[in-house]
Amino acid sequence: MKVNVLFSPVNADELYFANKTTVVIDVLRASSTIINALSNGAKEVIPVATVEFAVKVSGGMFGGQTLLGGERNTKKIEGFAIGNSPTEYSKEVVKDKFIVFFSTNGSKAIVKAKFSENLLVCSFNNLSAVAKHLIKLKNDVEILCAGTNNHFSLEDSVCAGKLIEEMNKKKKHIEVSDSSAAAFTLYERFGNDILEMLKNTEHGKKLLENGFDKDLEFCSKLNINSVLPYFDGIKLKSLDLKKPKMRS
Protein backbone atom coordinates (compact mmCIF):
# COMPACT_ATOMS: atom_id res chain seq x y z
CA MET A 1 0.00 0.00 0.00
CA LYS A 2 1.60 3.23 -1.21
CA VAL A 3 0.63 6.79 -0.31
CA ASN A 4 1.44 9.78 -2.51
CA VAL A 5 0.77 13.46 -1.80
CA LEU A 6 0.03 16.10 -4.41
CA PHE A 7 0.65 19.54 -2.91
CA SER A 8 -1.56 21.31 -5.46
CA PRO A 9 -4.25 20.33 -8.01
CA VAL A 10 -2.16 21.96 -10.72
CA ASN A 11 0.32 19.08 -10.51
CA ALA A 12 -1.93 16.55 -12.29
CA ASP A 13 -4.69 16.50 -14.89
CA GLU A 14 -8.14 14.94 -14.43
CA LEU A 15 -7.24 11.61 -16.05
CA TYR A 16 -4.37 11.11 -13.61
CA PHE A 17 -6.96 10.20 -10.98
CA ALA A 18 -8.83 7.64 -13.09
CA ASN A 19 -9.38 4.41 -11.12
CA LYS A 20 -7.42 5.74 -8.14
CA THR A 21 -8.37 6.14 -4.49
CA THR A 22 -8.11 9.84 -3.71
CA VAL A 23 -8.46 11.97 -0.60
CA VAL A 24 -9.05 15.70 -1.05
CA ILE A 25 -7.94 18.00 1.77
CA ASP A 26 -8.89 21.68 2.08
CA VAL A 27 -8.41 22.46 5.77
CA LEU A 28 -9.41 26.14 5.48
CA ARG A 29 -12.29 25.62 5.03
CA ALA A 30 -14.16 23.54 2.46
CA SER A 31 -13.39 20.08 3.88
CA SER A 32 -14.68 20.93 7.35
CA THR A 33 -17.70 22.71 5.88
CA ILE A 34 -18.67 19.71 3.74
CA ILE A 35 -18.18 17.30 6.64
CA ASN A 36 -20.30 19.45 8.96
CA ALA A 37 -23.04 19.89 6.36
CA LEU A 38 -23.43 16.15 5.84
CA SER A 39 -23.16 15.49 9.57
CA ASN A 40 -26.04 17.90 10.15
CA GLY A 41 -28.36 16.18 7.71
CA ALA A 42 -27.74 17.71 4.29
CA LYS A 43 -28.95 15.27 1.63
CA GLU A 44 -25.91 15.86 -0.53
CA VAL A 45 -23.32 18.46 -1.49
CA ILE A 46 -22.73 19.09 -5.20
CA PRO A 47 -19.26 20.62 -5.66
CA VAL A 48 -18.76 22.80 -8.73
CA ALA A 49 -15.76 24.45 -10.33
CA THR A 50 -17.29 27.84 -11.18
CA VAL A 51 -19.78 30.26 -9.64
CA GLU A 52 -21.65 30.47 -12.96
CA PHE A 53 -22.19 26.71 -13.04
CA ALA A 54 -23.35 26.76 -9.41
CA VAL A 55 -26.05 29.29 -10.25
CA LYS A 56 -27.02 27.42 -13.41
CA VAL A 57 -27.45 23.98 -11.87
CA SER A 58 -29.15 25.21 -8.70
CA GLY A 59 -32.04 26.82 -10.57
CA GLY A 60 -33.78 23.64 -11.65
CA MET A 61 -32.81 21.28 -8.85
CA PHE A 62 -35.01 19.74 -6.19
CA GLY A 63 -37.67 22.47 -6.15
CA GLY A 64 -36.87 24.82 -3.32
CA GLN A 65 -34.77 22.34 -1.36
CA THR A 66 -31.51 23.63 -2.82
CA LEU A 67 -29.08 25.99 -1.12
CA LEU A 68 -26.24 27.82 -2.83
CA GLY A 69 -23.20 27.76 -0.56
CA GLY A 70 -19.60 28.83 -0.78
CA GLU A 71 -17.15 31.68 -1.08
CA ARG A 72 -14.78 33.51 -3.34
CA ASN A 73 -11.60 34.91 -1.77
CA THR A 74 -12.96 34.08 1.73
CA LYS A 75 -16.20 36.09 1.35
CA LYS A 76 -19.72 34.77 0.80
CA ILE A 77 -20.72 35.19 -2.84
CA GLU A 78 -23.45 37.72 -3.55
CA GLY A 79 -26.76 35.92 -4.03
CA PHE A 80 -25.64 32.76 -2.21
CA ALA A 81 -27.58 31.66 0.87
CA ILE A 82 -24.53 30.70 2.93
CA GLY A 83 -20.78 31.10 2.78
CA ASN A 84 -17.94 28.73 3.62
CA SER A 85 -17.94 28.87 7.42
CA PRO A 86 -18.50 25.35 8.83
CA THR A 87 -20.72 26.69 11.60
CA GLU A 88 -23.12 28.24 9.07
CA TYR A 89 -24.05 24.71 8.04
CA SER A 90 -26.11 23.97 11.14
CA LYS A 91 -28.85 21.37 11.33
CA GLU A 92 -31.49 24.12 11.26
CA VAL A 93 -30.09 25.45 7.97
CA VAL A 94 -29.04 22.35 6.00
CA LYS A 95 -31.12 19.38 7.18
CA ASP A 96 -32.75 17.64 4.16
CA LYS A 97 -31.28 20.24 1.81
CA PHE A 98 -29.28 19.78 -1.39
CA ILE A 99 -26.27 22.12 -1.36
CA VAL A 100 -24.60 23.36 -4.53
CA PHE A 101 -21.16 24.33 -3.30
CA PHE A 102 -18.35 26.44 -4.74
CA SER A 103 -15.14 27.44 -3.02
CA THR A 104 -11.99 29.07 -4.27
CA ASN A 105 -9.91 25.94 -3.76
CA GLY A 106 -11.73 22.92 -2.29
CA SER A 107 -14.62 22.36 -4.68
CA LYS A 108 -12.29 22.80 -7.65
CA ALA A 109 -9.95 20.12 -6.28
CA ILE A 110 -12.83 17.68 -5.85
CA VAL A 111 -14.01 18.27 -9.42
CA LYS A 112 -10.42 17.88 -10.65
CA ALA A 113 -10.31 14.38 -9.12
CA LYS A 114 -13.80 13.37 -10.27
CA PHE A 115 -12.62 10.30 -12.20
CA SER A 116 -11.28 8.63 -9.05
CA GLU A 117 -12.70 5.20 -8.25
CA ASN A 118 -12.93 6.25 -4.61
CA LEU A 119 -12.89 9.91 -3.59
CA LEU A 120 -13.14 11.03 0.02
CA VAL A 121 -12.95 14.44 1.67
CA CYS A 122 -10.75 14.82 4.74
CA SER A 123 -9.93 17.49 7.31
CA PHE A 124 -8.55 17.39 10.82
CA ASN A 125 -12.17 16.95 11.96
CA ASN A 126 -12.65 13.44 10.49
CA LEU A 127 -9.06 12.36 9.95
CA SER A 128 -9.08 9.15 11.98
CA ALA A 129 -12.26 7.89 10.28
CA VAL A 130 -10.73 8.52 6.85
CA ALA A 131 -7.52 6.71 7.80
CA LYS A 132 -9.47 3.71 9.07
CA HIS A 133 -11.49 3.47 5.85
CA LEU A 134 -8.43 3.78 3.63
CA ILE A 135 -6.76 0.89 5.46
CA LYS A 136 -9.87 -1.23 4.87
CA LEU A 137 -9.80 -0.44 1.15
CA LYS A 138 -6.17 -1.65 0.91
CA ASN A 139 -5.59 0.50 -2.18
CA ASP A 140 -2.78 2.85 -3.03
CA VAL A 141 -3.81 6.37 -2.05
CA GLU A 142 -3.42 9.80 -3.64
CA ILE A 143 -3.79 12.66 -1.15
CA LEU A 144 -4.70 15.82 -3.05
CA CYS A 145 -4.09 19.08 -1.21
CA ALA A 146 -6.40 21.81 -2.49
CA GLY A 147 -3.77 24.45 -1.76
CA THR A 148 -4.39 28.16 -2.17
CA ASN A 149 -5.00 29.46 -5.69
CA ASN A 150 -3.09 26.48 -7.12
CA HIS A 151 -0.14 27.09 -4.81
CA PHE A 152 1.23 25.16 -1.83
CA SER A 153 -0.52 25.59 1.52
CA LEU A 154 1.05 24.53 4.79
CA GLU A 155 -2.21 23.59 6.53
CA ASP A 156 -3.28 21.07 3.88
CA SER A 157 0.18 19.53 3.79
CA VAL A 158 0.35 19.18 7.59
CA CYS A 159 -3.08 17.52 7.54
CA ALA A 160 -1.84 15.13 4.84
CA GLY A 161 1.14 14.28 7.05
CA LYS A 162 -1.15 13.63 10.03
CA LEU A 163 -3.33 11.38 7.85
CA ILE A 164 -0.26 9.37 6.89
CA GLU A 165 0.67 9.03 10.56
CA GLU A 166 -2.84 7.79 11.40
CA MET A 167 -2.71 5.25 8.57
CA ASN A 168 0.68 4.05 9.71
CA LYS A 169 -0.67 3.50 13.23
CA LYS A 170 -3.35 1.21 11.83
CA LYS A 171 -1.14 -0.57 9.28
CA LYS A 172 2.61 -0.77 9.64
CA HIS A 173 5.05 -0.49 6.75
CA ILE A 174 3.04 1.76 4.46
CA GLU A 175 5.14 2.76 1.47
CA VAL A 176 5.46 6.52 1.06
CA SER A 177 6.53 8.67 -1.87
CA ASP A 178 9.01 11.51 -1.47
CA SER A 179 6.15 14.01 -1.23
CA SER A 180 4.45 11.90 1.45
CA ALA A 181 7.67 11.83 3.45
CA ALA A 182 7.86 15.62 3.12
CA ALA A 183 4.26 16.03 4.30
CA PHE A 184 4.93 13.80 7.30
CA THR A 185 8.02 15.87 8.16
CA LEU A 186 5.91 19.04 8.02
CA TYR A 187 3.37 17.46 10.36
CA GLU A 188 6.13 16.54 12.82
CA ARG A 189 7.41 20.13 12.72
CA PHE A 190 4.12 22.04 12.82
CA GLY A 191 1.42 19.62 13.99
CA ASN A 192 1.77 19.79 17.76
CA ASP A 193 -0.53 22.81 18.03
CA ILE A 194 -2.91 22.74 15.08
CA LEU A 195 -4.73 25.98 15.90
CA GLU A 196 -1.50 27.92 16.31
CA MET A 197 -0.24 26.50 13.02
CA LEU A 198 -3.44 27.58 11.24
CA LYS A 199 -3.19 31.10 12.66
CA ASN A 200 0.31 31.45 11.23
CA THR A 201 -0.37 30.23 7.70
CA GLU A 202 -0.89 32.70 4.86
CA HIS A 203 -4.53 31.72 4.40
CA GLY A 204 -5.14 31.56 8.13
CA LYS A 205 -3.89 35.12 8.54
CA LYS A 206 -6.21 36.26 5.76
CA LEU A 207 -9.18 34.61 7.45
CA LEU A 208 -8.29 36.24 10.76
CA GLU A 209 -8.09 39.63 9.06
CA ASN A 210 -11.60 39.06 7.72
CA GLY A 211 -13.06 38.07 11.10
CA PHE A 212 -13.17 34.29 10.73
CA ASP A 213 -11.49 33.45 14.04
CA LYS A 214 -14.19 30.91 14.94
CA ASP A 215 -13.63 29.07 11.67
CA LEU A 216 -9.98 28.48 12.47
CA GLU A 217 -10.95 27.11 15.87
CA PHE A 218 -13.50 24.77 14.31
CA CYS A 219 -11.15 23.57 11.56
CA SER A 220 -8.38 22.86 14.09
CA LYS A 221 -10.42 20.32 16.06
CA LEU A 222 -9.09 16.80 15.67
CA ASN A 223 -11.40 13.81 15.14
CA ILE A 224 -14.67 15.38 16.25
CA ASN A 225 -16.59 13.74 13.40
CA SER A 226 -16.72 10.30 11.77
CA VAL A 227 -18.61 11.33 8.61
CA LEU A 228 -16.94 10.21 5.37
CA PRO A 229 -17.96 12.45 2.47
CA TYR A 230 -17.84 10.25 -0.65
CA PHE A 231 -17.95 11.67 -4.18
CA ASP A 232 -19.69 9.60 -6.86
CA GLY A 233 -18.70 11.81 -9.78
CA ILE A 234 -21.59 14.25 -9.31
CA LYS A 235 -22.31 14.68 -5.62
CA LEU A 236 -20.89 14.15 -2.16
CA LYS A 237 -22.86 12.04 0.30
CA SER A 238 -22.02 10.53 3.63
CA LEU A 239 -20.64 7.07 2.90
CA ASP A 240 -22.84 4.32 4.29
CA LEU A 241 -20.37 1.58 5.11
CA LYS A 242 -23.21 -0.95 5.35
CA LYS A 243 -24.08 -0.57 1.67
CA PRO A 244 -21.93 -1.09 -1.42
CA LYS A 245 -20.88 2.22 -2.99
CA MET A 246 -22.29 3.00 -6.43
CA ARG A 247 -20.79 5.27 -9.05
CA SER A 248 -23.27 7.32 -11.05
N, C-alpha and C positions, 0 to 999 in steps of 0.2 A: 504494500500500500504506500503510494508516493503522494506527497503533498507539495503543490507548487503555489506560489503567490505571485499575482500580477498587481503591481503597485498603482496601476492606472488602467482604465478601459481602453486608452489609446494604444496600448501595447499589443492588442490582438484584434482581429476582425471577427465578425459574427460567426463565421463558419469554424473558427478555431474551437468553439465551445460545443460543436455538434457531438452528441453522444457522450458528453462528459458529465461528471458530477461537479457542480459549481456552487460556491457559496459567495453571495454578494454581501459586502460590508460597507455601510455608510453610517458611521457612528454618530455624526452630527449632521442631519438628525433622522434621515429617512428610515433607516433600519428600525430604530426604536419606535418611530411613529407607526410604521406598518405593523410591527409586533403588537403594540398597544391597541391599535384599531381592531385587529382580529381577536385579540384577547377580550375586548369589550363588546364583541358580538357583531362586528361588521360582517356582512355576508361574504364580501370579497373586496379586494383592492385591485384595480386595473391600472398598472403603471404605464405611463406613456412618455414618449421622448420629446414632445413639444407641447407648448401651451395651446396652440391652435388645434392640435389633434384632441387634446383633452376636452376642449369646448365642443368640438364637432361630435365626438362619440357620446358625450354626456347628454346631448339634447334628446336623443331618441331612446334612451335606455331606461328600462324598469320603471317607467311612469311615476315620477315624483319620489322614487326611493333612492335617487342618485345624489351624491354629494361631490362637488368639485373640491379637491383638497391639494395643497402644496404651496410651494414658494418659488420665488426667483430672486437670487442674491439675498437670501435670508428673509425677505419680506413676503407676506401673504399677497397673492396675485389679485389684482382688482377684479371683482366679479366672482371670485371663488368664495365658497362658504366658510372654509377653514384653511389654516396655513399649514406649517410643518412642525408645530410644537406637539410633542407626544401627548401632553396633557390636554390639548384641545380635543383629542379623540376619545372622549369619555363615553361611558355606556349610554348616557342620556342623549348624546349627539349621534353616535354611529351605530347603535344596535339595530340590526336588520337592514342596514343601509348598504348600498353598493357605492364604493368610493373610487372615482376616477382621480388618479394621483400623479402629479408632476412635481419633480424637484430638480434643482440645478444639477445635482450629481447622481443621487441614488436611483431614481426611476430610469434614467438613461442607462446606467450600468446594468440594471435588470433586463431592459429591452435588448441591450447589446449581447447579453448571454442567453437570449431566448431559445436558442436551438439546443441548449443543454438537455440531457436526458433527465437529470435531476437538478433542480435549482432551488436553493434555500436562501433565506435572508437571515443574517446574523448580526447581532450587536452584543455589547457586554451584557445586556439584559437577559438574553436567552442562550448564552454561549455554551453552557454545559449541556443543555438539551440538544443543541446542534452537534456538538462533539460526539455525544452518545449515539445519535442517529447515523452520523457518518461512519462510525466504527461498525455499526450493524450492516451498513451497505457494503462495506469491504471493497469499495472502489477507490481508484486514484481520485484525488480531489484538486480542483482549481479554486483557490481563494481569490476572488476579484475585489480589490479595493476600489471603491468609487472615486476616491481622491477628491480634489478640489479643482474644478474647471480643467479636467484632464491632467492635472499635475499631482505629484506625490502629496499625501497627507499623513502626518505622523499618527494621528488617532486611529485611522483605519489600519495602518500597518502594525501598531501595537496590539490592536484587537486581533488581527490575524495571528500574531505571535502567541497571544494568550490562547487562541483556539487550538493552535498546534500543541501547546503545552497540555491542554485538557485532553486532546486526542491521545497524546503520548502517555498520559496517566492511565488511560483506559486500554491502550494497546501498545505494548513496548515495541521498539525497533521499527518505528515508522520511518520510511525513507523521505528525506527532505531535499528539495532543490536548493541552489545557492540563495535564491530570493527568500525561501522559507527560513533558511538559517539566519538570514539578515533580519527578517521580521521577528524571529524569536529573540535575537540579540537586542532588538529595540524594545521588546516587551520586558526583558530582564533589566534594561537600563531605565525605562520610564514607567513601568507598569505597577510599581508598588503603591502609588497614590493616583488612581485613575482620574479623579476629579481635578487634582492639581495639574496633571498632565494635560487634560482637556483645556483648562484655563490658559495654558501657556502655548497652545498651538495657534497657528495663524487664523484658522477658521474659528476656533474657540474665542479668541480675542475679538474677532468681528462680531460674534454673537453676543458677547458681553457688552460691547459698545452699543448694540441695538436693543439691549434690555432683556436678553434671553437667558438670564442667570439660572432660572429654574430648569430650563431645558438641559443645561450642562449637568446639573445635579441629577436629573432623571436619567440621562444617557450614561452617566458614570456608574449606575447601580449594577452590580454583578449578580447575574443569575436570579433575578426576581420574577422571571417568567419562563414557562416551558413551551410556549406556543412556537410551532415551526411553520413559518410562512413558506408555502410551496407554490412555485410558479409552473403553470401547465402550458405556457406559451402565449396565454392571453391574460390570465388573471392569477392573483395570489389568493390562496385560501389556507386556512389552518390545516396542516396535514393530519388526517385521521389515520393513525398507525394501525387501526383495526381493519381498515379497508385497503385493497390494492389501489395504488395511485394510477390515474388515467390521464394520458396526454390528450388534449383536444386536437 
